[in-house]
């Protein structure tokens, strides 16, 4: 995709989103024409030395009614997935309606030498066809000496009532209001949320204002580690935006808020480059935001 991105004059993140959108649209058209099913698979690699792999990882899903073929998990931008501490997201098709998931088989191939071994942390699977999600929580080495190259894991189903709910507070800097569309991505130890548009009032993101947004995710993402903010730069002369900080609190079933972290951005979206994003780690004594423009 890198060569294509250069020819089209767009950055890797924008190209990746175009690829994901195109892939999702094609899958959805196929779903309407058949019993085709599409699953969102989130894979977490353990955060210990040597946990990542350069090998190829494939999965197969088995449901109450049918099972999928073995599917190779590949990053749409061509980058190497399954690195130490990484959370990777894939769209996995199945050519039949599987029904309630029972098992998942994960297989590692092409993993030669000590650097090929992989320490799986957990896998979660969700589908647009049903509420809730399936968890396959199992930490095990694959491909290492004296270990297997495939695992079959039992599914644990979580209902829609177990969805993760958050309250997001975004503070806009003085003189830094915007009319652009702002989206957020939450990155946790067990998953990554899809981009969520932050829009619940006409005066969102005005100068010096703190906006509050409740959001609900289809499945938990674990302990929150990073937050990504995206601006589409669509505000014309008012597109520029200064974000001071983002505070994220998780809401439990009793409605109580448990703060997950404060993310100090101090970032300026210039409004001239569309699709600008900033990623910020949980606030520590010395942490700076990472900027990407595509």
C-alpha positions as CSV (number, residue, x, y, z in Angstrom):
1,X,0.0,0.0,0.0
2,X,3.0,2.3,0.5
3,X,3.7,2.7,-3.2
4,X,0.0,3.2,-4.0
5,X,-0.2,5.8,-1.2
6,X,2.7,7.8,-2.7
7,X,1.2,7.7,-6.2
8,X,-2.1,9.0,-4.9
9,X,-0.5,11.6,-2.8
10,X,-2.0,10.5,0.5
11,X,-0.4,9.3,3.7
12,X,-0.2,5.7,5.2
13,X,-3.0,6.3,7.8
14,X,-5.4,7.7,5.2
15,X,-4.6,4.9,2.8
16,X,-5.2,2.4,5.6
17,X,-8.6,3.9,6.4
18,X,-9.5,3.9,2.7
19,X,-8.5,0.2,2.5
20,X,-10.5,-0.7,5.6
21,X,-13.5,1.2,4.3
22,X,-13.3,-0.4,0.9
23,X,-12.8,-3.9,2.4
24,X,-15.7,-3.4,4.8
25,X,-18.0,-2.2,2.0
26,X,-17.2,-5.2,-0.2
27,X,-17.8,-7.6,2.7
28,X,-21.1,-6.0,3.5
29,X,-22.3,-6.2,-0.1
30,X,-21.3,-9.9,-0.1
31,X,-23.2,-10.4,3.2
32,X,-26.4,-9.0,1.7
33,X,-26.1,-11.4,-1.3
34,X,-25.4,-14.6,0.7
35,X,-25.0,-16.0,4.2
36,X,-21.6,-14.3,4.4
37,X,-20.6,-13.1,7.9
38,X,-18.0,-10.6,9.0
39,X,-16.2,-10.7,12.4
40,X,-14.1,-8.1,14.1
41,X,-11.1,-9.8,15.7
42,X,-8.9,-8.1,18.2
43,X,-5.6,-9.8,19.0
44,X,-3.4,-8.8,22.0
45,X,0.3,-9.8,22.2
46,X,1.8,-10.0,25.7
47,X,4.1,-7.2,26.8
48,X,7.2,-9.2,27.7
49,X,10.6,-9.6,26.1
50,X,10.5,-11.8,23.0
51,X,6.7,-11.9,22.9
52,X,6.4,-10.6,19.4
53,X,6.8,-12.7,16.2
54,X,7.6,-12.2,12.5
55,X,5.6,-15.4,11.8
56,X,2.2,-15.7,10.1
57,X,-0.9,-16.0,12.4
58,X,-4.1,-17.5,11.1
59,X,-7.4,-18.2,12.8
60,X,-10.5,-20.3,12.2
61,X,-13.9,-19.8,14.0
62,X,-16.3,-22.6,14.9
63,X,-19.9,-21.8,15.7
64,X,-23.0,-23.7,16.6
65,X,-24.1,-24.0,13.0
66,X,-20.9,-23.9,10.9
67,X,-17.2,-23.1,10.9
68,X,-14.9,-20.8,8.9
69,X,-11.9,-21.6,6.9
70,X,-8.4,-20.8,8.3
71,X,-7.9,-17.1,7.6
72,X,-4.5,-15.4,7.6
73,X,-4.4,-12.2,9.7
74,X,-2.6,-9.4,7.8
75,X,-2.3,-5.6,8.5
76,X,-3.9,-3.6,5.7
77,X,-1.0,-1.2,5.5
78,X,1.6,-4.0,5.2
79,X,3.2,-3.4,8.6
80,X,4.2,-6.3,10.8
81,X,1.5,-7.2,13.4
82,X,1.9,-9.2,16.6
83,X,4.7,-7.1,18.0
84,X,5.4,-7.0,21.8
85,X,2.5,-5.3,23.7
86,X,0.6,-4.6,20.5
87,X,-3.2,-4.7,20.0
88,X,-4.1,-5.6,16.4
89,X,-7.5,-5.4,14.8
90,X,-8.7,-7.5,11.8
91,X,-11.9,-8.0,9.8
92,X,-12.4,-11.8,9.3
93,X,-15.0,-13.1,6.8
94,X,-16.8,-16.4,7.0
95,X,-18.8,-17.8,4.1
96,X,-21.6,-19.0,6.2
97,X,-23.6,-17.9,9.3
98,X,-21.7,-19.6,12.1
99,X,-24.2,-19.1,14.9
100,X,-23.1,-18.7,18.5
101,X,-19.3,-19.1,18.6
102,X,-18.0,-22.1,20.4
103,X,-14.2,-22.3,19.7
104,X,-11.4,-20.5,17.9
105,X,-8.3,-22.1,16.5
106,X,-5.2,-19.9,16.2
107,X,-2.2,-21.2,14.3
108,X,1.4,-19.8,13.9
109,X,3.5,-20.6,10.8
110,X,6.7,-19.5,9.3
111,X,8.2,-18.8,12.7
112,X,11.8,-19.9,12.5
113,X,14.3,-19.5,15.3
114,X,13.9,-17.9,18.7
115,X,12.5,-14.6,17.2
116,X,9.7,-16.5,15.6
117,X,8.0,-17.6,18.8
118,X,4.9,-15.7,19.8
119,X,3.2,-15.1,23.2
120,X,-0.5,-14.7,22.7
121,X,-2.3,-12.6,25.3
122,X,-6.0,-12.7,24.4
123,X,-8.4,-12.6,21.5
124,X,-11.9,-11.0,21.3
125,X,-14.4,-11.5,18.5
126,X,-17.5,-9.5,17.7
127,X,-20.0,-9.5,14.9
128,X,-22.4,-7.0,13.4
129,X,-25.1,-9.7,13.3
130,X,-25.4,-10.0,17.1
131,X,-24.9,-8.0,20.3
132,X,-22.2,-8.7,22.7
133,X,-18.8,-10.3,22.0
134,X,-16.8,-13.4,22.6
135,X,-13.6,-13.6,24.7
136,X,-10.8,-16.1,24.2
137,X,-8.5,-15.3,27.1
138,X,-5.5,-17.5,27.1
139,X,-1.8,-16.7,27.5
140,X,0.5,-19.2,25.8
141,X,3.6,-19.5,23.7
142,X,3.2,-20.7,20.1
143,X,6.2,-21.7,18.0
144,X,8.7,-21.8,20.8
145,X,10.7,-24.9,21.6
146,X,8.7,-27.5,23.5
147,X,5.4,-25.6,22.6
148,X,2.7,-26.1,20.0
149,X,2.1,-24.2,16.8
150,X,-1.7,-24.1,17.2
151,X,-4.2,-23.7,19.9
152,X,-7.9,-24.3,20.1
153,X,-9.6,-22.0,22.6
154,X,-13.1,-22.1,24.1
155,X,-15.3,-19.1,23.8
156,X,-16.7,-17.1,26.7
157,X,-19.7,-15.1,25.6
158,X,-20.4,-11.6,27.0
159,X,-23.7,-10.0,26.6
160,X,-24.5,-6.5,25.4
161,X,-25.1,-5.5,29.0
162,X,-21.4,-6.0,29.5
163,X,-20.5,-3.3,27.0
164,X,-17.9,-0.8,28.1
165,X,-19.2,2.7,28.8
166,X,-17.1,5.8,29.1
167,X,-17.4,9.5,29.7
168,X,-15.0,11.6,27.7
169,X,-14.1,15.2,28.8
170,X,-12.3,17.3,26.2
171,X,-10.9,20.7,27.1
172,X,-10.4,23.2,24.2
173,X,-7.6,25.7,24.7
174,X,-8.2,29.5,24.9
175,X,-8.6,30.9,21.4
176,X,-8.5,27.5,19.9
177,X,-12.1,26.6,19.1
178,X,-13.0,24.7,15.9
179,X,-16.0,23.7,13.8
180,X,-14.3,20.7,12.3
181,X,-15.5,17.1,13.0
182,X,-13.5,15.6,15.9
183,X,-13.3,11.8,16.5
184,X,-11.7,9.8,19.3
185,X,-10.1,6.3,19.4
186,X,-9.5,4.6,22.8
187,X,-6.6,2.2,22.9
188,X,-6.5,-0.4,25.7
189,X,-4.6,-3.5,26.8
190,X,-7.3,-5.8,25.4
191,X,-8.6,-3.9,22.3
192,X,-9.0,-0.7,20.3
193,X,-12.3,1.1,19.9
194,X,-13.5,2.2,16.4
195,X,-13.4,5.9,15.8
196,X,-16.3,7.7,17.5
197,X,-17.5,11.1,16.4
198,X,-17.7,13.5,19.3
199,X,-20.8,15.6,18.6
200,X,-23.6,16.3,21.0
201,X,-24.1,20.1,20.9
202,X,-23.8,23.0,18.4
203,X,-21.1,24.7,20.5
204,X,-18.8,21.7,21.0
205,X,-15.1,22.6,21.0
206,X,-15.4,26.4,21.5
207,X,-12.6,28.4,23.0
208,X,-11.9,27.5,26.7
209,X,-14.8,25.1,26.9
210,X,-14.8,21.6,28.4
211,X,-17.2,19.2,26.5
212,X,-18.5,15.9,27.9
213,X,-19.4,13.0,25.7
214,X,-20.8,9.6,26.9
215,X,-19.8,6.7,24.6
216,X,-20.5,3.0,24.6
217,X,-18.3,0.3,23.1
218,X,-19.4,-3.1,21.9
219,X,-16.8,-4.8,24.1
220,X,-14.3,-3.9,26.8
221,X,-10.8,-2.7,25.8
222,X,-9.0,-3.4,29.1
223,X,-6.9,-0.8,30.9
224,X,-6.7,2.4,28.9
225,X,-3.2,3.2,27.7
226,X,-3.6,5.7,24.8
227,X,-6.1,8.1,23.3
228,X,-6.1,9.2,19.7
229,X,-7.9,12.4,18.5
230,X,-8.7,13.0,14.9
231,X,-9.8,16.2,13.1
232,X,-11.1,16.1,9.5
233,X,-10.2,19.8,8.9
234,X,-13.6,20.5,7.5
235,X,-14.2,23.7,9.4
236,X,-13.0,26.1,6.7
237,X,-11.5,29.3,8.3
238,X,-12.5,27.9,11.7
239,X,-10.9,24.5,11.2
240,X,-7.9,25.0,13.4
241,X,-8.2,23.6,17.0
242,X,-6.2,23.6,20.2
243,X,-6.8,20.7,22.5
244,X,-5.5,21.1,26.1
245,X,-6.5,17.7,27.5
246,X,-8.7,14.7,27.5
247,X,-10.0,12.9,30.6
248,X,-11.6,9.5,30.3
249,X,-13.7,7.8,33.0
250,X,-15.3,4.3,32.7
251,X,-18.9,4.0,33.9
252,X,-19.8,0.9,35.9
253,X,-23.2,-0.9,36.0
254,X,-24.2,1.3,38.9
255,X,-23.4,4.5,37.0
256,X,-20.3,5.3,39.0
257,X,-17.4,6.9,37.2
258,X,-13.9,5.4,37.6
259,X,-11.2,7.6,36.1
260,X,-9.1,5.8,33.6
261,X,-6.6,8.6,32.9
262,X,-5.8,12.1,32.0
263,X,-4.2,12.7,28.7
264,X,-2.4,16.1,28.4
265,X,-2.4,16.9,24.7
266,X,-1.4,20.6,24.4
267,X,-1.7,20.0,20.7
268,X,-2.7,22.2,17.8
269,X,-4.6,20.9,14.8
270,X,-3.6,23.5,12.1
271,X,-6.9,23.1,10.1
272,X,-5.0,23.2,6.9
273,X,-4.1,19.6,6.6
274,X,-7.1,17.2,6.5
275,X,-7.1,14.1,8.5
276,X,-4.7,15.2,11.2
277,X,-4.4,13.0,14.3
278,X,-2.6,13.1,17.6
279,X,-1.9,10.2,19.9
280,X,-1.3,10.7,23.6
281,X,-0.2,8.2,26.3
282,X,-1.5,8.3,29.8
283,X,0.0,11.3,31.5
284,X,3.4,10.6,33.1
285,X,6.2,12.8,34.4
286,X,7.7,13.2,30.9
287,X,5.3,12.3,28.0
288,X,4.9,14.2,24.7
289,X,2.1,13.8,22.2
290,X,2.9,12.0,18.9
291,X,1.5,13.8,15.8
292,X,0.7,12.2,12.5
293,X,-0.6,14.0,9.4
294,X,-1.9,12.1,6.4
